[in-house]
Amino acid sequence: MPKTFLLNLIMAATPLMAQTTEDPYIWLEDIDGERAMAWVREQNARTAKELESEEIYPQLYRDALAALNSESRIPSVSIRGDYVYNLWKDEAHPRGIYRRATLASFRSGDPEWQTIFDIDAMSKADGEQWVFRGLNCLEPEYRKCLLSLSPGGTDAVMVREYDLEELEFVEDGFNLPVAKHRISWRDEDAVYIGTDFGTGTMTTSGYPRIAKLWKRGTPLAQAEMIREGDIDSVAVAAYRLHGDEVAVDLVNESPTFWTNDYIYLGGDEPRPLALPDSAEIEGAYKGELVISLKEDWNRGGSRLEQGWVLIGSPEVFMGDGEIEVLVRPDASEVVESVRTTKEGILVTMLDNVRGRLYRYERGEDGWTRREISFPDNGAINVGSVDDATGNFFVQYESFTTPPTLYFVSGPSWKPVKVVAQEPTFGGSRYEVSQNWATSKDGTKVPYFVVMRKGTKLDGTNPTHIFSYGGFRNALTPSYSGSYEAHFGAYGKGWLDRGGVFVLANIRGGGEFGPAWHAAALRENRPRSFEDFEAIAEDLIERKITSPEHLGIEGRSNGGLLVTATMTRRPDLYGATIVGSPLVDMKRYHELLAGASWMAEYGDPDVPADWEYMRMWSPYQNFRDGVDYPPTFVYASTRDDRVHPGHARKTVAKLLELGEEVYYWENIEGGHGASSTNEQTAHRIALSYTHLWRELGGSGEEPAARRIDRKE
C-alpha cells in the first residue's frame, strides 16, 4: 500500500481501535508467565532466524564486539584518596572486574591494576547473574563501602558492606537483600535507609516511601523513623552531603517526578526549606547549599530566573536572608551539571548543544568564572572529582573524535591528556554539521548530521535518526552516536558502510533548559513528535535522504517517540528500531515504575488527561490497512522500570495487522536490555542488520534502493 500524507489525514479521522474492545494481549504483561515466555522464545527464534541469517550480520557483530572489548577503551574512573577505581569488562570478564590503581600510576599512562571484585566469579559462586551497580564509599577515608549488585540488570539491588582496607566483606555490616533501596552513609556507624520494610512501605511507583536512620549493630527493624511520605509520592530519601568539614543532612520527598519537598535535618528538629517545588539541590559547598532553579522564583520582591544556580546557607533558604546567584547563563547557555568540591564548583554548560566547562571560585570580590577549554563541537563530562584537592577527570568526545580522558588540577587548572581511545573508524573522513528545522508551531529545532565528506545529496543516502525528547535529558555529540558508551561501534556499523547519522535535539529534552523540556509536557507531548517529523522532512527537503532510506530509533521514552510518530506519519520512514519502549499509555501507570512518570505524560485515569493522551498513545493508534515501516523491537525480561509488556504487545499487535516486525527479548539486562558486551554487540548487530536490509545498501557506498518485503 503506498504511503501518502493523504492516507495519514484519513487515518487521523477514523475511530480509535481500542476504545470499544478489551486488550487481547494483556496476557503478555505476565512477565514470567509460561504462555508469555513461550511467545517470547518463539519471537526470539524467528528474529534470530531472519536477521542473523543475513550476510551482513556476522561482520556487524564482530565489529561491534571488537569496539566494545577494545583494550584502548577509556576507563571510567572514580578517585578515592590515592587510588582510582574502575569497572572493566572484556572477553575474559564479560560481567566485569572492579579494580584499582594508584592515581600516580594511572596518570603515568601505565597503571598497575589490582582486582577488588570479580563479578563473574561472584556470579558463579552465588548462582546469580550479577550486574555491578556501584560502590558507595564513606568520605574522606574511603574505607567503608556499600557494594550494590543487581540480579540480571534490574533497578533492584542487593547491598553488601565492604572494607577497602581489609579487602573483605563486613560480615555483620549494612547488608540488604534485593530491593529498590535508597541507602547512603551518614557516618561510619550509621546509614540513611529507605527500602521495602513490608506492606505499605513502598510508593505506588515502587520506590521507598519511608526514610530511616539505621545504626551499626542494630537490626534493620529498629531503624529510627525520619520521614514517612505519601504513598502516591514518587519516593522519599534521606542523605548527607559530604565533602566538607560542614556536612548537610537532608530528606527529600518527591511528590511527582519534577517536584521536591526538601527538609533540613540540622538543628533541634527537621525544618522545611522554602524553595520552589521544582528547584533541585545540586550539592553543598562549605556548608552552603547549591540550588538550581527550573522555573522563575519571585522571592521577597526579587526575581530569580529559571536556569540560574543559587548558593546560600540552609538557614538562608529557610528564611529571608540574602541568596547569592552563582551562575547566570547567557541566552544560548544552559547549565548541564554542577559538581561541588572543597576548592571550587565545577559547572558544565551547553551552548547550542556544545559542551563548555567552567570553574567557579569565591574570592574577596565574590565569585569568578574561569573557562577550562576543550575543542568545540563536542561533549564534556566531568567524571570523578577529588573533593579534598578539587582535582578532577574530564572525558571529551565528539561524533568523530574518540573519547579522551584529561586530568585537571591546580594551580593552572589546564587539562592534561591522560589517555585516548584508539579510533574505531576513520573520523577524518566525515563532516559534522548542525542544521535547524522549523516545527509545526514555528519553533526552530536543531539536529546534527554526520556524513562522509563529499556525500551526494540525491536523496538516496541510508540515514539513521536517533532521538529521545523527554525527561529533560539532553543528547550531546557522542562517539557512540547515542547516550550509551558504544566506543564508536556506530562508526564501523553505519558510517563506514555509507550511512548518514542524525542526532535530533527535540523538545522534551534538556538541550535548552527547563523551558525546552516543559514545552512538550503532558498535553503538549505532540510537540516532540512534530519536532521529530520536522527534522525528517528537513532531511528529505535537503535531499540528504528520502522516506524509503530513512530509519528512526528511540529507546525508553524515545521508544514512545518513534512508535508514536510512525503511527502519525508512516509515510516518512523506511524502518524503525524501538528499544525498551513505553507504548500502551492507557496502562503505563499501572505497570512497574510507570506511576512515577504521570507528571511527564498525564494520568490516563483522569478523563481530561486521557482525552489528549489517547490521540498519541501508540498502542491505541495502530490500525489495520496501514503500511507501517518494518520494525525491530527489543527489550529485557528483567526490566523492572519500563514493563516489557509494552514491547511484547506492540509486536503482537503489529503481527496481527500483518506488518513486518521482529522482536528480541534478552532474558537479563534490565532497562538497558543487555548486561555484557556480547549481549550489547548482538543487539547492535541486529539493529543495523535491520536498518541496512530495509533502507538499502550494505557495502562501502549507499545503495539507491529499499527492500520492501511486502511486495
Residue pairs with C-beta under 8 A, 6 or more apart in sequence:
1 7
1 625
1 626
1 627
2 627
3 547
3 570
3 571
3 627
4 571
5 569
5 571
7 571
7 626
8 568
8 569
8 570
8 571
11 623
11 626
12 568
14 623
16 614
16 620
16 621
17 620
17 621
17 622
17 623
17 624
18 586
18 619
18 620
19 614
19 620
23 584
23 587
23 649
25 648
25 649
25 652
25 653
26 645
26 649
27 33
27 35
27 36
28 36
28 39
28 645
28 648
28 649
28 652
29 36
29 587
29 591
29 643
29 645
29 648
29 649
30 36
31 637
31 643
31 644
31 645
32 637
36 648
37 637
39 648
39 652
40 637
40 648
40 663
40 665
43 651
43 662
43 663
43 664
43 665
44 663
44 664
44 665
46 662
46 663
47 632
47 662
47 663
47 664
47 686
48 664
50 662
51 57
51 632
51 662
51 686
51 689
51 690
52 686
52 689
54 689
54 692
54 693
55 698
56 688
56 689
56 692
56 693
56 698
57 685
57 686
57 689
60 493
60 684
60 685
60 688
60 689
61 681
61 682
61 684
61 685
63 489
63 492
63 493
64 486
64 489
64 492
64 493
64 680
64 681
64 684
64 685
65 677
65 678
65 681
66 492
67 424
67 486
67 487
67 488
67 489
67 492
68 89
68 486
68 487
68 489
68 677
68 680
68 681
69 89
69 90
69 91
69 677
70 421
70 422
70 424
70 487
71 90
72 420
72 421
72 422
73 403
73 421
73 487
74 395
74 402
74 403
74 404
74 405
74 419
74 420
74 421
75 86
75 88
75 405
76 86
76 87
76 383
76 395
76 485
77 84
77 85
77 86
77 106
77 383
77 384
77 393
77 405
78 84
78 85
78 86
78 135
78 383
78 384
79 103
79 384
79 385
79 386
79 391
79 392
79 393
80 137
80 142
80 164
81 140
81 141
81 142
82 102
82 103
82 104
83 100
83 101
83 102
83 103
83 142
84 100
84 101
84 102
84 103
84 106
84 111
84 384
85 98
85 99
85 100
85 116
85 135
86 98
86 99
86 100
86 101
86 113
87 96
87 97
87 98
87 99
87 119
87 132
88 96
88 97
88 98
88 99
88 113
89 95
89 96
89 676
89 677
90 677
93 118
93 119
93 120
94 120
94 676
94 677
94 678
95 119
95 120
95 123
95 129
95 130
95 131
95 132
95 675
95 676
96 119
96 120
96 132
97 115
97 116
97 117
97 118
97 119
97 120
98 115
98 116
98 117
98 119
98 132
98 135
99 113
99 114
99 115
99 116
100 113
100 114
100 116
101 111
101 112
101 113
101 114
102 111
102 112
105 111
105 112
106 418
107 407
107 418
109 418
109 419
116 164
116 167
117 132
117 147
119 130
119 131
119 132
119 149
122 130
122 149
123 129
123 130
128 151
129 151
129 152
129 668
129 675
130 149
130 150
130 151
131 149
131 150
131 151
131 152
131 153
131 668
131 670
131 675
132 148
132 149
132 150
133 148
133 149
133 150
133 157
134 147
134 148
135 145
135 146
135 147
135 148
135 162
136 145
136 146
136 148
136 183
136 184
136 185
137 143
137 144
137 145
137 146
137 164
138 144
138 145
138 185
138 187
138 188
138 242
139 185
139 242
139 243
139 387
140 242
140 387
140 388
142 164
143 163
143 164
143 165
144 161
144 162
144 163
144 164
144 170
144 185
144 188
145 161
145 162
145 163
145 164
146 159
146 160
146 161
146 162
146 174
146 183
146 185
146 191
147 159
147 160
147 161
147 162
148 157
148 158
148 159
148 181
149 157
149 158
149 159
149 160
150 156
150 157
150 158
150 670
151 158
151 178
151 638
152 638
152 667
152 668
152 669
152 670
152 675
153 636
153 638
153 639
153 668
153 669
153 670
153 671
153 672
153 674
153 675
154 178
154 638
154 639
154 640
154 670
155 180
155 593
155 640
155 641
155 670
155 671
156 178
156 179
156 180
156 640
157 178
157 179
157 180
157 181
158 176
158 177
158 178
159 174
159 175
159 176
159 181
159 183
160 169
160 170
160 173
160 175
161 169
161 170
161 173
161 174
161 175
162 168
162 169
162 170
163 169
163 170
172 217
173 216
174 183
174 191
174 193
174 214
174 216
176 183
176 193
176 195
176 220
179 195
179 196
180 195
180 196
180 202
180 206
180 207
180 208
180 640
181 193
181 194
181 195
181 208
182 192
182 193
182 194
182 195
182 207
182 208
182 211
182 235
182 236
182 237
182 238
183 191
183 192
183 193
183 194
183 195
184 191
184 192
184 237
184 238
184 239
184 240
185 191
185 192
185 240
185 242
186 192
186 213
186 240
186 249
187 240
188 216
189 215
189 216
189 217
190 213
190 214
190 215
190 216
191 213
191 214
192 211
192 212
192 213
192 214
192 226
192 237
192 238
192 239
192 240
192 251
193 211
193 212
193 213
193 214
193 220
193 223
194 207
194 208
194 209
194 210
194 211
194 212
194 235
194 236
194 237
194 238
195 201
195 208
195 220
196 202
196 208
197 210
197 212
197 220
200 231
201 208
201 209
201 210
202 208
202 209
203 209
203 229
203 230
203 231
203 232
203 233
203 234
203 235
203 236
203 595
203 596
204 231
204 232
204 595
205 233
205 234
205 235
205 593
205 594
205 595
205 596
206 592
206 593
206 595
206 596
206 640
207 234
207 235
207 236
207 593
207 596
208 235
208 236
208 237
209 228
209 229
209 230
209 231
209 233
209 235
209 236
210 225
210 227
210 228
210 229
210 236
211 226
211 227
211 229
211 236
211 237
211 238
211 251
212 223
212 224
212 225
212 226
212 238
213 223
213 224
213 226
213 238
214 220
214 223
214 224
215 223
215 224
226 238
226 251
226 265
226 270
227 236
227 238
227 251
227 253
227 263
227 270
228 236
229 235
229 236
229 253
230 253
230 255
232 255
232 595
233 253
233 254
233 255
233 256
234 254
234 255
234 256
234 257
234 595
234 596
235 253
235 254
235 596
236 251
236 252
236 253
236 254
237 251
237 252
238 249
238 250
238 251
238 252
238 265
239 249
239 250
239 251
239 252
240 247
240 248
240 249
240 250
241 247
241 248
241 249
241 250
241 281
241 283
241 284
242 387
243 283
243 284
243 340
243 341
243 342
243 387
244 284
244 285
244 286
244 287
244 342
244 387
246 284
246 286
246 287
247 284
248 264
248 266
248 284
248 287
248 289
248 314
249 264
249 265
249 266
250 262
250 263
250 264
250 265
250 281
251 262
251 263
251 265
251 270
252 260
252 261
252 262
252 263
252 281
253 260
253 261
253 263
254 260
254 261
255 261
255 277
256 598
256 599
257 471
257 596
257 597
257 598
257 599
257 600
258 278
258 294
258 599
258 600
259 277
259 278
259 599
260 275
260 277
260 278
260 279
260 280
260 281
261 272
261 277
262 272
262 273
262 275
262 281
263 270
263 271
263 272
263 273
264 270
264 271
264 272
264 273
264 314
264 318
266 314
271 318
272 318
273 289
273 314
273 317
273 318
274 317
274 318
274 319
275 291
275 317
276 293
276 294
276 295
276 297
278 293
278 294
278 295
278 514
279 291
279 292
279 293
279 294
279 297
280 291
280 292
280 294
281 289
281 290
281 291
282 290
282 291
282 292
282 309
282 338
282 340
283 289
283 290
283 338
283 339
283 340
284 290
284 340
285 311
285 340
285 341
285 345
286 342
287 313
288 311
288 312
288 313
288 314
289 311
289 312
289 313
289 314
289 317
290 309
290 310
290 311
290 326
290 338
290 340
290 345
291 309
291 310
291 311
291 312
291 317
292 307
292 308
292 309
292 310
292 335
292 338
293 304
293 305
293 306
293 307
293 308
293 309
293 310
294 306
294 514
295 306
295 514
296 303
296 304
296 305
296 306
297 303
297 304
298 304
299 323
300 320
304 310
304 323
304 325
305 328
306 513
306 514
306 515
307 329
307 334
307 335
307 513
307 514
308 325
308 326
308 327
308 328
308 329
309 325
309 326
309 327
309 335
309 338
309 347
310 323
310 324
310 325
310 326
311 323
311 324
311 326
312 321
312 322
312 323
312 324
313 321
315 321
316 322
316 323
317 323
324 366
324 367
326 345
326 360
326 367
327 335
327 338
327 347
327 360
329 335
329 349
329 513
330 351
332 351
332 352
333 349
333 350
333 351
333 356
334 349
334 350
334 351
334 474
334 510
334 511
334 512
334 513
334 516
335 347
335 348
335 349
335 513
336 348
336 349
336 350
336 355
336 474
336 510
337 347
337 348
337 382
338 345
338 346
338 347
339 345
339 346
339 347
339 382
339 385
339 392
340 346
341 385
341 386
341 387
341 389
341 390
341 392
342 387
342 388
342 389
342 390
343 361
343 389
343 390
343 410
344 359
344 360
344 361
344 390
345 359
345 360
345 361
346 357
346 358
346 359
346 360
346 382
346 385
346 392
347 357
347 358
347 359
347 360
348 355
348 356
348 357
348 358
348 380
348 381
348 382
349 355
349 356
349 357
349 358
350 356
350 474
350 476
350 511
350 512
352 434
352 446
353 434
353 446
353 448
353 474
353 475
353 476
353 477
353 505
353 511
354 376
354 377
354 378
354 476
354 477
355 374
355 378
355 379
355 380
355 396
355 476
355 477
356 371
356 380
357 371
357 372
357 374
357 380
357 382
357 394
358 369
358 370
358 371
358 372
359 369
359 370
359 372
359 413
360 367
360 368
360 369
360 370
361 367
361 368
361 370
370 413
372 394
372 408
372 413
372 414
372 415
373 415
374 380
374 394
374 396
374 406
374 415
375 396
375 398
375 401
377 398
377 432
377 477
378 396
378 397
378 398
378 401
378 477
379 396
379 397
379 398
379 476
379 477
379 478
380 394
380 395
380 396
381 394
381 395
381 396
382 392
382 393
382 394
383 392
383 393
383 394
383 395
383 405
384 392
384 393
385 391
385 392
385 393
386 392
389 409
389 410
390 409
390 410
391 407
391 408
391 409
391 410
392 407
392 408
393 405
393 406
393 407
393 408
393 418
394 405
394 406
394 408
394 415
395 403
395 404
395 405
395 406
396 403
396 404
396 406
397 403
397 404
397 477
397 478
397 479
398 432
398 477
398 478
398 479
399 427
399 430
399 432
399 448
399 450
399 477
399 478
399 479
399 481
399 501
399 503
400 427
400 428
400 430
400 432
400 450
400 479
400 491
401 427
401 479
402 420
402 421
402 422
402 423
402 424
402 427
402 479
402 487
402 488
403 420
403 421
403 479
403 485
403 487
404 417
404 419
404 420
404 421
405 417
405 418
405 419
405 420
406 415
406 416
406 417
406 418
407 415
407 416
407 418
408 414
408 415
408 416
409 416
421 479
421 487
421 488
423 488
424 479
424 487
424 488
424 489
424 491
424 492
425 488
425 491
425 492
425 495
425 496
426 496
427 491
429 452
429 453
430 450
430 451
430 452
430 453
430 495
431 450
431 451
431 452
431 453
432 448
432 449
432 450
432 477
433 448
433 449
434 446
434 447
434 448
434 449
435 446
435 447
435 448
435 449
435 538
435 542
436 444
436 445
436 446
436 447
437 444
437 445
437 447
437 531
437 534
437 535
437 537
437 538
438 444
438 445
438 534
438 538
439 445
439 507
439 527
439 530
439 531
439 534
440 527
440 530
440 534
441 527
441 530
443 507
443 519
443 527
443 531
445 504
445 505
445 506
445 507
445 531
445 534
445 535
446 505
446 511
447 465
447 502
447 503
447 504
447 505
447 535
447 538
448 477
448 502
448 503
448 505
449 500
449 501
449 502
449 539
449 544
450 481
450 495
450 500
450 501
450 502
450 503
451 461
451 495
451 500
451 501
451 544
452 495
452 498
455 461
455 500
455 544
455 702
457 542
457 543
457 544
458 543
458 704
459 540
459 543
459 544
459 545
459 546
459 549
460 545
460 546
460 549
460 696
460 702
460 703
460 704
461 498
461 499
461 500
461 544
461 545
461 549
461 702
462 498
462 499
462 500
462 545
462 549
462 551
462 691
462 692
462 695
462 696
462 697
462 702
462 703
463 499
463 500
463 501
463 502
463 539
463 544
463 545
463 549
463 550
463 551
463 695
464 494
464 499
464 500
464 501
464 502
464 551
464 552
464 553
464 691
465 502
465 503
465 504
465 532
465 535
465 536
465 539
465 550
465 551
465 552
465 553
466 475
466 481
466 482
466 501
466 502
466 503
466 504
466 553
466 554
466 558
467 475
467 503
467 504
467 505
467 506
467 532
467 552
467 553
467 554
467 558
467 561
467 562
468 475
468 483
468 506
468 508
468 509
468 554
468 555
468 556
468 557
468 558
468 561
469 504
469 506
469 507
469 508
469 509
469 520
469 528
469 531
469 532
469 554
469 557
469 558
469 561
470 508
470 509
470 517
470 520
470 528
470 557
470 558
470 560
470 561
470 600
471 508
471 509
471 517
471 557
471 600
472 509
472 510
472 514
472 517
473 483
473 509
473 510
474 505
474 509
474 510
474 511
475 482
475 483
475 503
475 504
475 505
475 509
475 511
477 503
478 503
479 487
479 488
479 491
480 486
480 487
480 488
480 489
480 490
481 490
481 491
481 494
481 501
481 503
482 490
484 672
484 680
486 680
486 684
489 681
489 684
490 501
490 684
493 684
493 685
493 688
494 501
494 688
494 691
495 501
496 700
497 692
497 697
497 698
497 699
497 700
498 697
498 699
498 700
498 701
498 702
498 703
499 691
499 697
499 702
500 544
500 545
500 702
502 535
502 539
504 531
504 532
504 535
505 511
506 520
506 528
506 531
506 532
506 535
506 561
507 516
507 517
507 519
507 520
507 527
507 528
507 531
508 516
508 517
508 519
508 520
508 521
508 525
508 527
508 528
508 557
509 516
509 517
510 516
510 517
519 527
520 526
520 527
520 528
520 531
521 599
521 600
522 599
522 600
522 601
522 602
522 609
522 612
523 602
523 609
523 612
525 601
525 612
525 613
525 616
526 615
526 616
528 561
529 561
529 564
529 565
529 568
529 616
532 552
532 561
532 562
532 565
533 565
533 568
533 569
533 572
536 550
536 552
536 569
536 572
536 573
537 572
539 545
539 550
540 546
540 547
540 550
540 572
547 571
547 572
547 573
547 574
548 574
548 695
548 696
548 706
549 574
549 695
549 696
549 702
549 706
550 572
550 573
550 574
550 575
550 695
551 573
551 574
551 575
551 576
551 577
551 629
551 691
551 694
551 695
552 562
552 565
552 566
552 573
552 575
552 576
552 577
553 562
553 576
553 577
553 578
553 579
553 687
554 560
554 561
554 562
554 577
554 578
554 579
554 581
555 578
555 579
555 580
555 581
556 579
556 580
556 581
556 582
556 642
556 671
557 582
557 600
558 579
558 581
559 578
559 579
559 580
559 581
559 582
559 583
559 642
559 646
559 647
560 581
560 582
560 583
560 585
560 618
562 576
562 577
562 578
562 581
563 576
563 578
563 581
563 583
563 618
563 650
564 616
564 617
564 618
564 621
565 572
565 573
566 573
566 576
566 618
566 628
566 629
566 631
567 618
567 621
567 622
567 623
567 628
568 616
568 621
570 626
570 627
570 628
570 629
573 629
574 629
574 630
574 694
574 695
574 706
575 629
575 630
575 631
575 632
575 690
575 691
575 694
575 695
576 628
576 629
576 630
576 631
576 632
577 631
577 632
577 633
577 634
577 687
577 690
577 691
578 631
578 632
578 633
578 634
578 647
578 650
579 633
579 634
579 635
579 673
580 634
580 635
580 636
580 639
580 642
580 644
580 647
580 671
580 672
580 673
581 633
581 635
581 642
581 646
581 647
581 650
582 588
582 594
582 597
582 642
582 646
583 617
583 618
583 619
583 646
583 647
583 649
583 650
584 617
584 618
584 619
584 620
584 645
584 646
584 649
585 601
585 604
585 613
585 616
585 617
585 618
585 619
585 620
586 604
586 610
586 613
586 614
586 617
586 619
586 620
587 594
587 604
588 594
588 597
588 601
588 604
588 643
588 646
589 595
589 597
589 598
589 603
589 604
589 605
591 642
591 643
591 645
591 646
592 639
592 640
592 641
592 642
592 643
593 640
593 641
593 642
594 642
594 643
601 613
602 609
602 610
602 612
602 613
603 609
604 610
604 613
604 617
614 620
615 621
618 650
619 646
619 649
619 650
619 653
622 628
622 653
622 654
622 657
623 657
624 657
626 657
627 710
628 654
628 657
628 659
629 694
630 659
630 660
630 661
630 690
630 694
630 709
631 654
631 659
631 660
631 661
631 662
632 661
632 662
632 663
632 664
632 686
632 687
632 690
633 647
633 650
633 651
633 661
633 662
633 663
633 664
634 647
634 663
634 664
634 665
634 666
634 673
634 683
634 686
634 687
635 642
635 644
635 646
635 647
635 648
635 663
635 664
635 665
635 666
635 673
636 644
636 665
636 666
636 667
636 668
636 669
636 670
636 671
636 672
636 673
636 674
637 644
637 665
637 666
637 667
637 668
638 667
638 668
638 669
638 670
639 669
639 670
639 671
639 673
640 670
640 671
641 670
641 671
642 671
644 665
647 663
647 665
648 663
648 665
650 661
651 661
651 662
651 663
654 661
655 661
660 709
660 710
662 686
662 690
664 682
664 683
664 686
666 673
666 674
666 679
666 683
668 675
668 679
669 675
669 679
673 679
673 683
674 680
674 682
674 683
692 698
693 707
694 706
694 707
695 706
696 702
696 703
696 704
696 705
696 706
696 707
697 703
697 704
697 705
